[in-house]
């Protein structure tokens, strides 16, 4: 399945409520990881082979922090550089900073837990609030909007400018509707410009 088709499937999955009335963010995130992998391989072609899977993923996320946080936290704080969270060293192999995890390291840990375990340790909790936090491995709290932030990191990567959605999509952002069409692929500046316009509309 192509990156464009995968992203379209993720967006479709995020728009459907389960029988309990909740959205399947866990399933959407698991389905998105291969598209993130494929994009990371294009961004870092020198990191070839399965032995570099972890390094590629962490670098891709950490270098995409601005676009991820813009579309995760909407009109709230965004981070232009690497952001870190307190994390148990026992749960993370060879962290860049002892007792801390970058967003890339945190998401790589989340990925391994979601794809290989039915019960995660520490627990991964989804929230509809715009917050992302962890407390030294006790709980990892992920905002539901994080999946959309990660989707945008894939869509706006300049290595994906030749990709296409299987169908056009729209995403509710506060009072506004964000149009997801093929002009956004590989076009980070356009995505950020639309975001800033919507931010002004929502805050005024």
TORROLUM-369617 format. One record per residue (C-alpha): residue number from 1; x, z, y. Coordinates in steps of 0.001 Angstrom, whole numbers, always signed. Layout:
N
<site><nr>NUM</nr><x>X</x><z>Z</z><y>Y</y></site>
...
//
This chain:
204
<site><nr>1</nr><x>+0</x><z>+0</z><y>+0</y></site>
<site><nr>2</nr><x>+1335</x><z>-910</z><y>+3445</y></site>
<site><nr>3</nr><x>+2015</x><z>+1633</z><y>+6190</y></site>
<site><nr>4</nr><x>-907</x><z>+269</z><y>+8227</y></site>
<site><nr>5</nr><x>-3322</x><z>+540</z><y>+5309</y></site>
<site><nr>6</nr><x>-2112</x><z>+4064</z><y>+4525</y></site>
<site><nr>7</nr><x>-2601</x><z>+5218</z><y>+8121</y></site>
<site><nr>8</nr><x>-6092</x><z>+3673</z><y>+8183</y></site>
<site><nr>9</nr><x>-6970</x><z>+5513</z><y>+4965</y></site>
<site><nr>10</nr><x>-5688</x><z>+8782</z><y>+6464</y></site>
<site><nr>11</nr><x>-7807</x><z>+8326</z><y>+9599</y></site>
<site><nr>12</nr><x>-10854</x><z>+7526</z><y>+7472</y></site>
<site><nr>13</nr><x>-10266</x><z>+10615</z><y>+5323</y></site>
<site><nr>14</nr><x>-9964</x><z>+12806</z><y>+8428</y></site>
<site><nr>15</nr><x>-13367</x><z>+11629</z><y>+9646</y></site>
<site><nr>16</nr><x>-15284</x><z>+12623</z><y>+6488</y></site>
<site><nr>17</nr><x>-16496</x><z>+16177</z><y>+5892</y></site>
<site><nr>18</nr><x>-16267</x><z>+17694</z><y>+2419</y></site>
<site><nr>19</nr><x>-19245</x><z>+19373</z><y>+721</y></site>
<site><nr>20</nr><x>-18284</x><z>+22679</z><y>+2357</y></site>
<site><nr>21</nr><x>-18558</x><z>+21051</z><y>+5782</y></site>
<site><nr>22</nr><x>-14812</x><z>+21053</z><y>+6401</y></site>
<site><nr>23</nr><x>-12484</x><z>+18103</z><y>+6876</y></site>
<site><nr>24</nr><x>-9832</x><z>+17409</z><y>+4246</y></site>
<site><nr>25</nr><x>-6718</x><z>+17884</z><y>+6380</y></site>
<site><nr>26</nr><x>-4642</x><z>+18892</z><y>+3369</y></site>
<site><nr>27</nr><x>-5506</x><z>+15665</z><y>+1559</y></site>
<site><nr>28</nr><x>-4977</x><z>+13589</z><y>+4698</y></site>
<site><nr>29</nr><x>-1537</x><z>+15093</z><y>+5285</y></site>
<site><nr>30</nr><x>-477</x><z>+14534</z><y>+1664</y></site>
<site><nr>31</nr><x>-1639</x><z>+10916</z><y>+1929</y></site>
<site><nr>32</nr><x>+253</x><z>+10443</z><y>+5212</y></site>
<site><nr>33</nr><x>+3643</x><z>+11601</z><y>+3902</y></site>
<site><nr>34</nr><x>+4514</x><z>+8256</z><y>+2184</y></site>
<site><nr>35</nr><x>+3940</x><z>+6403</z><y>+5478</y></site>
<site><nr>36</nr><x>+6208</x><z>+8905</z><y>+7222</y></site>
<site><nr>37</nr><x>+8820</x><z>+8372</z><y>+4487</y></site>
<site><nr>38</nr><x>+8650</x><z>+4596</z><y>+4840</y></site>
<site><nr>39</nr><x>+9005</x><z>+4853</z><y>+8618</y></site>
<site><nr>40</nr><x>+11904</x><z>+7306</z><y>+8361</y></site>
<site><nr>41</nr><x>+13719</x><z>+4865</z><y>+6064</y></site>
<site><nr>42</nr><x>+13420</x><z>+2154</z><y>+8729</y></site>
<site><nr>43</nr><x>+14565</x><z>+4499</z><y>+11498</y></site>
<site><nr>44</nr><x>+17542</x><z>+5824</z><y>+9501</y></site>
<site><nr>45</nr><x>+18664</x><z>+2950</z><y>+7227</y></site>
<site><nr>46</nr><x>+22081</x><z>+4590</z><y>+6786</y></site>
<site><nr>47</nr><x>+20393</x><z>+7486</z><y>+4960</y></site>
<site><nr>48</nr><x>+19580</x><z>+5585</z><y>+1783</y></site>
<site><nr>49</nr><x>+18498</x><z>+6876</z><y>-1598</y></site>
<site><nr>50</nr><x>+16455</x><z>+9823</z><y>-2830</y></site>
<site><nr>51</nr><x>+19318</x><z>+12188</z><y>-2056</y></site>
<site><nr>52</nr><x>+18610</x><z>+11702</z><y>+1644</y></site>
<site><nr>53</nr><x>+14795</x><z>+12087</z><y>+1506</y></site>
<site><nr>54</nr><x>+14889</x><z>+15557</z><y>+3024</y></site>
<site><nr>55</nr><x>+17350</x><z>+14666</z><y>+5776</y></site>
<site><nr>56</nr><x>+15407</x><z>+11520</z><y>+6734</y></site>
<site><nr>57</nr><x>+12091</x><z>+13342</z><y>+6965</y></site>
<site><nr>58</nr><x>+13460</x><z>+16253</z><y>+8996</y></site>
<site><nr>59</nr><x>+15298</x><z>+13956</z><y>+11425</y></site>
<site><nr>60</nr><x>+12263</x><z>+11711</z><y>+11859</y></site>
<site><nr>61</nr><x>+9942</x><z>+14612</z><y>+12698</y></site>
<site><nr>62</nr><x>+12441</x><z>+16375</z><y>+14971</y></site>
<site><nr>63</nr><x>+13124</x><z>+13184</z><y>+16916</y></site>
<site><nr>64</nr><x>+9377</x><z>+12551</z><y>+17238</y></site>
<site><nr>65</nr><x>+8541</x><z>+16015</z><y>+18563</y></site>
<site><nr>66</nr><x>+7315</x><z>+14790</z><y>+21960</y></site>
<site><nr>67</nr><x>+4735</x><z>+12344</z><y>+20607</y></site>
<site><nr>68</nr><x>+3702</x><z>+14773</z><y>+17830</y></site>
<site><nr>69</nr><x>+3106</x><z>+17702</z><y>+20180</y></site>
<site><nr>70</nr><x>+1404</x><z>+15530</z><y>+22829</y></site>
<site><nr>71</nr><x>-1250</x><z>+14414</z><y>+20360</y></site>
<site><nr>72</nr><x>-1449</x><z>+17719</z><y>+18495</y></site>
<site><nr>73</nr><x>-1972</x><z>+19996</z><y>+21482</y></site>
<site><nr>74</nr><x>-3805</x><z>+17385</z><y>+23610</y></site>
<site><nr>75</nr><x>-3648</x><z>+18685</z><y>+27188</y></site>
<site><nr>76</nr><x>-1633</x><z>+21810</z><y>+26370</y></site>
<site><nr>77</nr><x>+2122</x><z>+22284</z><y>+26110</y></site>
<site><nr>78</nr><x>+4265</x><z>+19537</z><y>+24611</y></site>
<site><nr>79</nr><x>+7891</x><z>+19720</z><y>+23568</y></site>
<site><nr>80</nr><x>+10427</x><z>+17068</z><y>+24476</y></site>
<site><nr>81</nr><x>+13267</x><z>+18416</z><y>+22324</y></site>
<site><nr>82</nr><x>+13641</x><z>+20186</z><y>+19001</y></site>
<site><nr>83</nr><x>+11315</x><z>+23191</z><y>+18629</y></site>
<site><nr>84</nr><x>+11887</x><z>+26071</z><y>+16215</y></site>
<site><nr>85</nr><x>+9822</x><z>+28736</z><y>+14508</y></site>
<site><nr>86</nr><x>+10775</x><z>+32086</z><y>+12927</y></site>
<site><nr>87</nr><x>+11055</x><z>+31551</z><y>+9187</y></site>
<site><nr>88</nr><x>+12301</x><z>+33438</z><y>+6142</y></site>
<site><nr>89</nr><x>+15744</x><z>+32186</z><y>+5154</y></site>
<site><nr>90</nr><x>+14880</x><z>+32782</z><y>+1494</y></site>
<site><nr>91</nr><x>+12178</x><z>+30103</z><y>+1726</y></site>
<site><nr>92</nr><x>+14300</x><z>+27439</z><y>+3419</y></site>
<site><nr>93</nr><x>+17525</x><z>+25987</z><y>+2031</y></site>
<site><nr>94</nr><x>+20372</x><z>+25499</z><y>+4493</y></site>
<site><nr>95</nr><x>+18400</x><z>+25829</z><y>+7756</y></site>
<site><nr>96</nr><x>+20068</x><z>+24614</z><y>+10921</y></site>
<site><nr>97</nr><x>+19634</x><z>+28056</z><y>+12438</y></site>
<site><nr>98</nr><x>+19448</x><z>+31209</z><y>+10295</y></site>
<site><nr>99</nr><x>+15973</x><z>+32756</z><y>+10335</y></site>
<site><nr>100</nr><x>+14457</x><z>+29742</z><y>+12099</y></site>
<site><nr>101</nr><x>+12936</x><z>+26405</z><y>+11113</y></site>
<site><nr>102</nr><x>+12663</x><z>+23275</z><y>+13234</y></site>
<site><nr>103</nr><x>+9338</x><z>+21429</z><y>+13159</y></site>
<site><nr>104</nr><x>+10916</x><z>+18928</z><y>+10755</y></site>
<site><nr>105</nr><x>+12184</x><z>+21663</z><y>+8439</y></site>
<site><nr>106</nr><x>+8824</x><z>+23436</z><y>+8559</y></site>
<site><nr>107</nr><x>+6897</x><z>+20273</z><y>+7678</y></site>
<site><nr>108</nr><x>+9300</x><z>+19391</z><y>+4867</y></site>
<site><nr>109</nr><x>+8668</x><z>+22848</z><y>+3411</y></site>
<site><nr>110</nr><x>+4905</x><z>+22349</z><y>+3845</y></site>
<site><nr>111</nr><x>+5139</x><z>+18950</z><y>+2182</y></site>
<site><nr>112</nr><x>+6899</x><z>+20287</z><y>-896</y></site>
<site><nr>113</nr><x>+4407</x><z>+23117</z><y>-1222</y></site>
<site><nr>114</nr><x>+1319</x><z>+20951</z><y>-772</y></site>
<site><nr>115</nr><x>+2450</x><z>+18224</z><y>-3161</y></site>
<site><nr>116</nr><x>+3955</x><z>+20377</z><y>-5909</y></site>
<site><nr>117</nr><x>+1982</x><z>+23635</z><y>-5918</y></site>
<site><nr>118</nr><x>-1696</x><z>+24532</z><y>-6062</y></site>
<site><nr>119</nr><x>-1049</x><z>+27897</z><y>-4410</y></site>
<site><nr>120</nr><x>+1449</x><z>+27878</z><y>-1574</y></site>
<site><nr>121</nr><x>+3852</x><z>+30659</z><y>-669</y></site>
<site><nr>122</nr><x>+3685</x><z>+31442</z><y>+2162</y></site>
<site><nr>123</nr><x>+21</x><z>+30575</z><y>+2602</y></site>
<site><nr>124</nr><x>-793</x><z>+27482</z><y>+4652</y></site>
<site><nr>125</nr><x>-3808</x><z>+28057</z><y>+6871</y></site>
<site><nr>126</nr><x>-5604</x><z>+25291</z><y>+8764</y></site>
<site><nr>127</nr><x>-7217</x><z>+26104</z><y>+12097</y></site>
<site><nr>128</nr><x>-9337</x><z>+24197</z><y>+14590</y></site>
<site><nr>129</nr><x>-7463</x><z>+26008</z><y>+17359</y></site>
<site><nr>130</nr><x>-4556</x><z>+24267</z><y>+19078</y></site>
<site><nr>131</nr><x>-1845</x><z>+26523</z><y>+17694</y></site>
<site><nr>132</nr><x>+1057</x><z>+26079</z><y>+15298</y></site>
<site><nr>133</nr><x>+2864</x><z>+29197</z><y>+14186</y></site>
<site><nr>134</nr><x>+4524</x><z>+31052</z><y>+11342</y></site>
<site><nr>135</nr><x>+5686</x><z>+34609</z><y>+11023</y></site>
<site><nr>136</nr><x>+8860</x><z>+34759</z><y>+8935</y></site>
<site><nr>137</nr><x>+7181</x><z>+33189</z><y>+5929</y></site>
<site><nr>138</nr><x>+4037</x><z>+35361</z><y>+5836</y></site>
<site><nr>139</nr><x>+1617</x><z>+32595</z><y>+6848</y></site>
<site><nr>140</nr><x>+1979</x><z>+29096</z><y>+8234</y></site>
<site><nr>141</nr><x>-853</x><z>+28244</z><y>+10610</y></site>
<site><nr>142</nr><x>-1323</x><z>+24513</z><y>+11168</y></site>
<site><nr>143</nr><x>-3754</x><z>+23014</z><y>+13689</y></site>
<site><nr>144</nr><x>-6041</x><z>+20369</z><y>+12249</y></site>
<site><nr>145</nr><x>-4942</x><z>+18071</z><y>+15073</y></site>
<site><nr>146</nr><x>-1368</x><z>+18114</z><y>+13731</y></site>
<site><nr>147</nr><x>-2288</x><z>+15363</z><y>+11274</y></site>
<site><nr>148</nr><x>-3244</x><z>+13115</z><y>+14197</y></site>
<site><nr>149</nr><x>+1</x><z>+13988</z><y>+15975</y></site>
<site><nr>150</nr><x>+1928</x><z>+12928</z><y>+12870</y></site>
<site><nr>151</nr><x>-154</x><z>+9762</z><y>+12579</y></site>
<site><nr>152</nr><x>+878</x><z>+8872</z><y>+16129</y></site>
<site><nr>153</nr><x>+4557</x><z>+9457</z><y>+15298</y></site>
<site><nr>154</nr><x>+4256</x><z>+6773</z><y>+12629</y></site>
<site><nr>155</nr><x>+2157</x><z>+4355</z><y>+14684</y></site>
<site><nr>156</nr><x>+4330</x><z>+4497</z><y>+17805</y></site>
<site><nr>157</nr><x>+7715</x><z>+4225</z><y>+16060</y></site>
<site><nr>158</nr><x>+9444</x><z>+1092</z><y>+17375</y></site>
<site><nr>159</nr><x>+10313</x><z>+214</z><y>+13763</y></site>
<site><nr>160</nr><x>+6594</x><z>-260</z><y>+13028</y></site>
<site><nr>161</nr><x>+5782</x><z>-2787</z><y>+15752</y></site>
<site><nr>162</nr><x>+4892</x><z>-5406</z><y>+13113</y></site>
<site><nr>163</nr><x>+2376</x><z>-3136</z><y>+11340</y></site>
<site><nr>164</nr><x>-1408</x><z>-3351</z><y>+11659</y></site>
<site><nr>165</nr><x>-4465</x><z>-1182</z><y>+11007</y></site>
<site><nr>166</nr><x>-6754</x><z>-2480</z><y>+8286</y></site>
<site><nr>167</nr><x>-9608</x><z>-1795</z><y>+10743</y></site>
<site><nr>168</nr><x>-9697</x><z>-472</z><y>+14310</y></site>
<site><nr>169</nr><x>-10239</x><z>+3261</z><y>+14756</y></site>
<site><nr>170</nr><x>-11204</x><z>+5712</z><y>+17480</y></site>
<site><nr>171</nr><x>-10290</x><z>+9366</z><y>+17833</y></site>
<site><nr>172</nr><x>-12139</x><z>+12016</z><y>+19839</y></site>
<site><nr>173</nr><x>-9845</x><z>+13762</z><y>+22328</y></site>
<site><nr>174</nr><x>-11830</x><z>+16255</z><y>+24373</y></site>
<site><nr>175</nr><x>-14229</x><z>+14348</z><y>+26615</y></site>
<site><nr>176</nr><x>-12492</x><z>+11063</z><y>+25861</y></site>
<site><nr>177</nr><x>-12221</x><z>+8675</z><y>+22942</y></site>
<site><nr>178</nr><x>-8727</x><z>+7439</z><y>+22128</y></site>
<site><nr>179</nr><x>-8754</x><z>+3781</z><y>+20990</y></site>
<site><nr>180</nr><x>-6555</x><z>+3132</z><y>+17972</y></site>
<site><nr>181</nr><x>-5948</x><z>-602</z><y>+17843</y></site>
<site><nr>182</nr><x>-2998</x><z>-2773</z><y>+16918</y></site>
<site><nr>183</nr><x>-1517</x><z>-2771</z><y>+20436</y></site>
<site><nr>184</nr><x>-298</x><z>+790</z><y>+19766</y></site>
<site><nr>185</nr><x>+2002</x><z>-77</z><y>+16868</y></site>
<site><nr>186</nr><x>+5588</x><z>+427</z><y>+18032</y></site>
<site><nr>187</nr><x>+4384</x><z>+1102</z><y>+21580</y></site>
<site><nr>188</nr><x>+5095</x><z>+4737</z><y>+22441</y></site>
<site><nr>189</nr><x>+4962</x><z>+4136</z><y>+26199</y></site>
<site><nr>190</nr><x>+1408</x><z>+2725</z><y>+25945</y></site>
<site><nr>191</nr><x>+248</x><z>+5667</z><y>+23829</y></site>
<site><nr>192</nr><x>+1699</x><z>+8175</z><y>+26296</y></site>
<site><nr>193</nr><x>+181</x><z>+6322</z><y>+29259</y></site>
<site><nr>194</nr><x>-3292</x><z>+6423</z><y>+27669</y></site>
<site><nr>195</nr><x>-2744</x><z>+10099</z><y>+26852</y></site>
<site><nr>196</nr><x>-1880</x><z>+10903</z><y>+30475</y></site>
<site><nr>197</nr><x>-4956</x><z>+9019</z><y>+31731</y></site>
<site><nr>198</nr><x>-7193</x><z>+10952</z><y>+29350</y></site>
<site><nr>199</nr><x>-5509</x><z>+14208</z><y>+30280</y></site>
<site><nr>200</nr><x>-6420</x><z>+13602</z><y>+33928</y></site>
<site><nr>201</nr><x>-10012</x><z>+12757</z><y>+32957</y></site>
<site><nr>202</nr><x>-10378</x><z>+15915</z><y>+30887</y></site>
<site><nr>203</nr><x>-8757</x><z>+18333</z><y>+33313</y></site>
<site><nr>204</nr><x>-10529</x><z>+17117</z><y>+36453</y></site>
//
